[in-house]
Amino acid sequence: FVDDLVSRRTGEIRRMLEELGWRALVGVRRSWGGPPETFPLDAASGVVHADFVSLEVTGLLVDENARAQAEQVTTYARGVGAGKPVIWRSVAAEAGALDQQAEQVQVLLNLALRSHAAGVLVPPLAGGWAQPDYGLTFPDGRWRPAGDQMRRFNLRVRREVTPPPSWQ
């Protein structure tokens, strides 16, 4: 029932934007189904009206089982979306030492690449003011270790892009 309702509402939003003449990409934001406090909607709900699926990956660093499940959900979302891109949202470190945050960001970025995610959104870009403090830059604009990891990863992705086979 909920998946059907969400799908119908997503279609209404899409049609309204088109009637208004607004050109916009429409995505459906879904949880990867990890922490029990999240309410996961099936990635299939609303995807017929969307241009991409956006998976919320907060809490993915809990353990290896969570990471394996997120990879499976990414593949599933791409499958039910008829190959539409899957973007990971909230790719960020937990609170901790700067070097530890950089390692956590690297783990998430590697997993996104291995899962064939089409992109990642890393919040927030300016560190220091966010609670918990896990940004990519210091308040004065200098790169933090996690930001340096992201910059190196961007260069690496350009060399290692591996699109998934069409049957996946």
C-alpha positions as CSV (number, residue, x, y, z in Angstrom):
1,F,0.0,0.0,0.0
2,V,2.7,2.5,1.0
3,D,4.9,1.7,-2.0
4,D,1.9,2.2,-4.3
5,L,0.9,5.5,-2.7
6,V,4.5,6.8,-2.9
7,S,4.7,5.7,-6.6
8,R,1.4,7.5,-7.4
9,R,2.5,10.7,-5.6
10,T,5.9,10.6,-7.4
11,G,4.1,10.4,-10.7
12,E,1.9,13.4,-9.7
13,I,5.0,15.4,-8.9
14,R,6.6,14.5,-12.2
15,R,3.5,15.5,-14.2
16,M,3.1,18.7,-12.3
17,L,6.8,19.7,-13.0
18,E,6.3,18.9,-16.7
19,E,3.0,20.9,-16.8
20,L,4.8,23.9,-15.3
21,G,7.6,23.6,-17.9
22,W,10.3,22.9,-15.3
23,R,13.1,20.8,-16.5
24,A,14.4,18.9,-13.6
25,L,15.8,15.5,-12.8
26,V,13.5,13.6,-10.4
27,G,14.9,11.0,-8.1
28,V,13.5,8.7,-5.5
29,R,15.3,8.7,-2.2
30,R,15.4,5.3,-0.4
31,S,17.0,3.9,2.7
32,W,19.3,0.9,2.2
33,G,17.3,-0.9,4.9
34,G,20.0,-0.9,7.6
35,P,19.4,0.7,10.9
36,P,16.1,-0.2,12.5
37,E,15.2,3.4,13.0
38,T,14.9,3.9,9.2
39,F,11.7,3.2,7.3
40,P,12.9,1.5,4.1
41,L,10.7,1.9,1.0
42,D,11.2,-0.5,-1.8
43,A,13.4,1.0,-4.5
44,A,10.8,0.0,-7.0
45,S,8.2,2.5,-5.6
46,G,8.1,5.5,-7.8
47,V,11.1,4.6,-9.9
48,V,9.1,4.4,-13.1
49,H,8.6,8.2,-12.7
50,A,12.1,9.0,-11.7
51,D,15.4,9.6,-13.5
52,F,17.5,8.0,-10.7
53,V,17.4,6.2,-7.4
54,S,19.1,7.8,-4.4
55,L,20.1,5.4,-1.6
56,E,20.6,6.8,1.9
57,V,23.7,5.0,3.2
58,T,23.9,6.6,6.7
59,G,25.0,4.0,9.2
60,L,26.7,1.8,6.6
61,L,29.9,1.6,8.6
62,V,28.3,-0.4,11.4
63,D,29.8,-3.8,10.3
64,E,30.7,-5.9,7.3
65,N,27.1,-7.3,7.1
66,A,25.7,-3.8,6.6
67,R,28.2,-3.1,3.9
68,A,27.3,-6.4,2.1
69,Q,23.6,-5.6,2.3
70,A,24.1,-2.1,0.9
71,E,25.9,-3.5,-2.1
72,Q,23.1,-6.0,-2.7
73,V,20.5,-3.2,-2.3
74,T,22.4,-1.1,-4.8
75,T,22.3,-3.9,-7.4
76,Y,18.6,-4.5,-6.6
77,A,17.8,-0.7,-7.0
78,R,19.5,-0.7,-10.4
79,G,17.6,-3.8,-11.4
80,V,14.1,-2.6,-10.5
81,G,15.0,0.8,-12.0
82,A,15.5,-0.8,-15.4
83,G,19.2,0.3,-15.3
84,K,18.6,3.8,-14.0
85,P,21.5,5.3,-12.1
86,V,21.8,4.7,-8.4
87,I,23.4,7.5,-6.3
88,W,24.6,7.1,-2.7
89,R,23.6,9.9,-0.4
90,S,25.2,10.8,3.0
91,V,28.5,9.2,2.3
92,A,30.2,10.6,5.4
93,A,32.4,9.5,8.2
94,E,31.2,9.1,11.8
95,A,32.6,11.4,14.5
96,G,36.2,10.7,15.4
97,A,39.8,11.6,14.8
98,L,40.6,13.2,11.4
99,D,42.6,10.2,10.2
100,Q,39.9,7.8,11.3
101,Q,37.3,9.9,9.3
102,A,39.5,9.8,6.2
103,E,39.7,6.0,6.5
104,Q,36.0,5.7,6.9
105,V,35.3,7.9,3.9
106,Q,37.7,5.8,1.8
107,V,35.9,2.6,2.8
108,L,32.6,4.1,1.7
109,L,34.0,5.4,-1.6
110,N,35.6,2.0,-2.4
111,L,32.4,0.3,-1.6
112,A,30.4,2.7,-3.9
113,L,32.9,2.0,-6.7
114,R,32.7,-1.8,-6.1
115,S,28.8,-1.6,-6.1
116,H,28.8,0.4,-9.4
117,A,27.0,3.4,-7.8
118,A,26.7,6.1,-10.4
119,G,27.7,8.8,-7.9
120,V,28.1,9.8,-4.3
121,L,26.9,12.8,-2.3
122,V,29.2,13.7,0.5
123,P,27.8,16.1,3.1
124,P,28.7,18.6,4.4
125,L,31.3,20.2,2.3
126,A,32.4,22.7,5.0
127,G,33.5,21.1,8.3
128,G,33.8,22.5,11.7
129,W,30.3,23.8,12.2
130,A,28.5,20.5,11.6
131,Q,27.6,18.2,14.5
132,P,29.0,15.7,14.4
133,D,32.1,17.3,12.8
134,Y,32.8,15.2,9.7
135,G,33.2,17.7,6.8
136,L,35.7,17.6,4.0
137,T,37.2,21.0,4.7
138,F,38.1,23.1,7.7
139,P,36.1,26.3,8.3
140,D,39.0,28.3,6.7
141,G,38.7,26.3,3.5
142,R,41.8,24.0,3.9
143,W,41.2,20.4,3.0
144,R,40.8,17.9,5.9
145,P,42.2,14.4,5.6
146,A,38.7,13.1,4.5
147,G,38.7,15.8,1.8
148,D,42.1,14.8,0.6
149,Q,40.8,11.2,0.3
150,M,37.9,12.4,-1.7
151,R,40.1,14.4,-4.1
152,R,42.4,11.4,-4.6
153,F,39.4,9.2,-5.2
154,N,38.1,11.5,-7.9
155,L,41.3,11.1,-9.8
156,R,41.2,7.4,-9.3
157,V,37.6,7.0,-10.6
158,R,38.6,8.6,-13.9
159,R,41.0,5.7,-14.4
160,E,38.9,2.9,-12.9
161,V,35.4,3.4,-14.2
162,T,33.9,-0.1,-14.7
163,P,30.3,0.0,-15.8
164,P,28.3,-3.1,-14.7
165,P,27.4,-5.7,-17.3
166,S,24.0,-5.1,-18.8
167,W,22.6,-8.3,-17.3
168,Q,23.3,-6.9,-13.8
